[in-house]
Amino acid sequence: MGDLTLSQAEFHRLAEYIYLKTGIRFEPGKEYYVAKRVEKRMRELDFTGFGRYFNYLRFQPSGAEIELLVNSLTVNETYFFREYSQLKCFAEEVVPLLTRDLGGGRLKVWSAGCSTGEEPYTLAIILLEMLADTGITFEVHGTDINTNVLRAAERACYGDRAVKDVPEDYLRKYFRREGDGYLVLPVVKKNVRLYRLNLNDGSTMDGMRGFHAIFCRNVLIYFDDCSRREVALRFYRSLEPGGFIFLGHSESMSRITPIFKLRRFKEAIIYQK
């Protein structure tokens, strides 16, 4: 099979179907990016035409093919302690606010779009440091639509680039050198739950409740305006009163919905329920 060139009509049909299933929008201009990944799947399945593959994608009873295709289309690169000033704000300003009236309770934090796990493990390390000797426990939920990145997160072994911004004392305390990589230690992993979740699936999202903070950084940029508003409303319902949501530094919740309050801290601007 030679290179697959999706026609405009075929790209539109596929993009609309992916949007319907995931809320992720692939705009015109992404034809080549999408086509190369579709071509790979067609080769692996021995399909010779887009029409047959598209029917297979839509009508496969298990839904496994849409999951595999989405896996190939949503690979994201990340690293530990990304956007450090925002994490400093979380650690030094937000966590004390959240725990002030929590007593001996449990803090729940959600990394939505956790990719290969660097963000949820970073949050767990921060909370281990900030909550030591307070009597407050915590759990970090890491979710992603991509099952490949979740498997990598479960392995929790990372290369030099992923840990380049980890403070040296944290690297010694919470990681173990393993061959050419760094393995996250069980003291961190035991506080993190990883599982697949589609942010566009309203029924599943309805089960996400009781969170004190949500990190959804550089994820909503892949959604269109309508999907962003829907996801933002679901995040609002997922948060406890007074809970916070953290977006990427170039993102603005105010442009999506007015339901969150904007809070200005020393290190960052955060949105609050």
NUDO-63643 format. One line per field, with one value per residue (C-alpha): residue number from 1; residue in three letters; x, y, z. Coordinates in steps of 0.2 Angstrom, whole numbers, always signed. Example, Ala and Ser with C-alpha at 12.3 -4.5 7.8 and 13.67 -1.06 7.14 Angstrom:
<rs>
k	c(1	2)
r	c(Ala	Ser)
c1	c(+62	+68)
c2	c(-22	-5)
c3	c(+39	+36)
</rs>
This chain:
<rs>
k	c(1	2	3	4	5	6	7	8	9	10	11	12	13	14	15	16	17	18	19	20	21	22	23	24	25	26	27	28	29	30	31	32	33	34	35	36	37	38	39	40	41	42	43	44	45	46	47	48	49	50	51	52	53	54	55	56	57	58	59	60	61	62	63	64	65	66	67	68	69	70	71	72	73	74	75	76	77	78	79	80	81	82	83	84	85	86	87	88	89	90	91	92	93	94	95	96	97	98	99	100	101	102	103	104	105	106	107	108	109	110	111	112	113	114	115	116	117	118	119	120	121	122	123	124	125	126	127	128	129	130	131	132	133	134	135	136	137	138	139	140	141	142	143	144	145	146	147	148	149	150	151	152	153	154	155	156	157	158	159	160	161	162	163	164	165	166	167	168	169	170	171	172	173	174	175	176	177	178	179	180	181	182	183	184	185	186	187	188	189	190	191	192	193	194	195	196	197	198	199	200	201	202	203	204	205	206	207	208	209	210	211	212	213	214	215	216	217	218	219	220	221	222	223	224	225	226	227	228	229	230	231	232	233	234	235	236	237	238	239	240	241	242	243	244	245	246	247	248	249	250	251	252	253	254	255	256	257	258	259	260	261	262	263	264	265	266	267	268	269	270	271	272	273)
r	c(Met	Gly	Asp	Leu	Thr	Leu	Ser	Gln	Ala	Glu	Phe	His	Arg	Leu	Ala	Glu	Tyr	Ile	Tyr	Leu	Lys	Thr	Gly	Ile	Arg	Phe	Glu	Pro	Gly	Lys	Glu	Tyr	Tyr	Val	Ala	Lys	Arg	Val	Glu	Lys	Arg	Met	Arg	Glu	Leu	Asp	Phe	Thr	Gly	Phe	Gly	Arg	Tyr	Phe	Asn	Tyr	Leu	Arg	Phe	Gln	Pro	Ser	Gly	Ala	Glu	Ile	Glu	Leu	Leu	Val	Asn	Ser	Leu	Thr	Val	Asn	Glu	Thr	Tyr	Phe	Phe	Arg	Glu	Tyr	Ser	Gln	Leu	Lys	Cys	Phe	Ala	Glu	Glu	Val	Val	Pro	Leu	Leu	Thr	Arg	Asp	Leu	Gly	Gly	Gly	Arg	Leu	Lys	Val	Trp	Ser	Ala	Gly	Cys	Ser	Thr	Gly	Glu	Glu	Pro	Tyr	Thr	Leu	Ala	Ile	Ile	Leu	Leu	Glu	Met	Leu	Ala	Asp	Thr	Gly	Ile	Thr	Phe	Glu	Val	His	Gly	Thr	Asp	Ile	Asn	Thr	Asn	Val	Leu	Arg	Ala	Ala	Glu	Arg	Ala	Cys	Tyr	Gly	Asp	Arg	Ala	Val	Lys	Asp	Val	Pro	Glu	Asp	Tyr	Leu	Arg	Lys	Tyr	Phe	Arg	Arg	Glu	Gly	Asp	Gly	Tyr	Leu	Val	Leu	Pro	Val	Val	Lys	Lys	Asn	Val	Arg	Leu	Tyr	Arg	Leu	Asn	Leu	Asn	Asp	Gly	Ser	Thr	Met	Asp	Gly	Met	Arg	Gly	Phe	His	Ala	Ile	Phe	Cys	Arg	Asn	Val	Leu	Ile	Tyr	Phe	Asp	Asp	Cys	Ser	Arg	Arg	Glu	Val	Ala	Leu	Arg	Phe	Tyr	Arg	Ser	Leu	Glu	Pro	Gly	Gly	Phe	Ile	Phe	Leu	Gly	His	Ser	Glu	Ser	Met	Ser	Arg	Ile	Thr	Pro	Ile	Phe	Lys	Leu	Arg	Arg	Phe	Lys	Glu	Ala	Ile	Ile	Tyr	Gln	Lys)
c1	c(+0	+7	+5	-13	-20	-37	-49	-56	-73	-64	-54	-71	-80	-66	-63	-82	-82	-67	-75	-92	-83	-70	-73	-56	-57	-44	-46	-42	-23	-21	-24	-7	-4	-21	-18	-1	-8	-24	-12	-2	-18	-24	-8	-9	-27	-23	-37	-34	-47	-52	-71	-69	-58	-70	-84	-73	-69	-88	-95	-82	-93	-79	-74	-56	-51	-56	-46	-31	-33	-35	-19	-9	-17	-15	+3	+9	+27	+28	+40	+41	+38	+32	+27	+36	+29	+11	+16	+24	+8	-1	+11	+14	-3	-17	-13	-13	-30	-38	-32	-36	-53	-49	-44	-38	-47	-42	-37	-42	-32	-36	-23	-35	-25	-11	-1	+14	+12	+24	+11	+1	+18	+24	+8	+10	+28	+22	+9	+20	+31	+18	+7	+20	+15	-1	-12	-20	-19	-22	-25	-20	-31	-22	-34	-31	-40	-24	-21	-3	+2	-7	+3	+19	+13	+10	+28	+34	+51	+58	+73	+84	+74	+58	+67	+78	+68	+66	+75	+91	+85	+68	+77	+87	+72	+58	+67	+78	+91	+85	+97	+96	+81	+73	+60	+47	+47	+32	+30	+24	+15	+4	-5	-9	-23	-22	-36	-43	-56	-64	-68	-82	-91	-104	-110	-92	-88	-103	-94	-79	-84	-76	-60	-52	-40	-40	-25	-31	-16	-14	-29	-44	-34	-38	-57	-69	-78	-94	-84	-73	-89	-96	-80	-78	-96	-92	-76	-86	-97	-82	-75	-79	-85	-70	-60	-47	-44	-27	-25	-10	-1	-8	-26	-40	-56	-64	-65	-74	-86	-90	-94	-77	-69	-52	-40	-23	-9	+9	+15	+0	-18	-30	-48	-59	-77)
c2	c(+0	+17	+33	+36	+53	+56	+66	+81	+72	+57	+68	+77	+60	+53	+70	+71	+53	+55	+71	+63	+49	+59	+78	+80	+91	+89	+104	+106	+106	+90	+79	+73	+70	+60	+51	+44	+36	+29	+22	+13	+5	+0	-9	-18	-24	-27	-15	-8	+6	+20	+15	-2	+4	+17	+4	-7	+8	+12	-5	-16	-22	-20	-3	-8	+0	+18	+16	+11	+25	+38	+31	+34	+52	+58	+55	+70	+74	+79	+79	+81	+98	+106	+124	+125	+142	+135	+120	+131	+140	+124	+118	+134	+143	+132	+116	+126	+134	+117	+108	+122	+115	+97	+90	+72	+70	+65	+77	+72	+78	+74	+75	+75	+71	+63	+56	+45	+49	+63	+75	+64	+58	+76	+80	+65	+70	+88	+82	+69	+84	+97	+85	+76	+75	+84	+68	+72	+59	+61	+52	+58	+51	+51	+49	+49	+43	+35	+17	+17	+32	+24	+8	+19	+28	+12	+6	+23	+22	+38	+44	+59	+72	+68	+71	+85	+98	+87	+94	+84	+80	+74	+63	+54	+53	+47	+39	+24	+22	+8	+4	+20	+27	+32	+22	+30	+23	+14	+27	+39	+26	+20	+37	+37	+29	+28	+24	+27	+41	+50	+68	+69	+54	+62	+47	+42	+60	+60	+48	+59	+68	+75	+83	+97	+102	+97	+99	+100	+108	+109	+97	+108	+115	+100	+102	+114	+128	+117	+103	+114	+121	+104	+98	+113	+111	+93	+98	+111	+97	+86	+99	+101	+119	+130	+118	+124	+120	+123	+125	+128	+145	+150	+144	+154	+147	+164	+162	+146	+149	+162	+149	+149	+163	+169	+170	+179	+171	+177	+163	+160	+164	+149	+146	+142	+135)
c3	c(+0	-5	+5	+10	+6	+14	+3	+11	+13	+21	+33	+38	+41	+52	+61	+65	+71	+83	+89	+93	+102	+112	+110	+102	+87	+72	+62	+43	+41	+51	+37	+35	+53	+54	+38	+42	+58	+49	+36	+49	+57	+39	+35	+52	+48	+30	+24	+6	+7	+19	+17	+23	+38	+43	+43	+54	+65	+68	+69	+79	+93	+107	+102	+103	+86	+91	+107	+97	+84	+98	+106	+91	+89	+106	+111	+122	+129	+147	+162	+181	+189	+173	+175	+191	+197	+196	+206	+219	+221	+223	+237	+246	+244	+239	+249	+265	+260	+256	+272	+284	+288	+283	+300	+299	+282	+265	+251	+233	+218	+200	+185	+170	+154	+164	+149	+155	+173	+177	+183	+195	+202	+204	+213	+225	+229	+233	+244	+253	+257	+262	+272	+282	+300	+298	+300	+283	+269	+251	+234	+217	+202	+185	+170	+151	+136	+129	+136	+129	+140	+155	+154	+153	+169	+178	+174	+181	+174	+166	+156	+160	+151	+161	+177	+172	+183	+198	+213	+218	+235	+228	+215	+229	+240	+228	+214	+211	+197	+186	+171	+160	+169	+186	+194	+205	+222	+230	+243	+229	+218	+232	+233	+214	+205	+186	+174	+157	+157	+142	+147	+134	+142	+153	+162	+168	+172	+184	+195	+197	+213	+229	+222	+230	+216	+197	+185	+167	+159	+140	+137	+133	+119	+109	+111	+103	+112	+115	+122	+132	+141	+144	+151	+162	+169	+173	+182	+192	+198	+202	+214	+232	+236	+236	+226	+213	+194	+186	+168	+157	+158	+141	+144	+152	+160	+159	+140	+142	+156	+169	+183	+191	+201	+196	+210	+209	+220	+221	+209	+198	+193	+197	+196	+210	+213)
</rs>
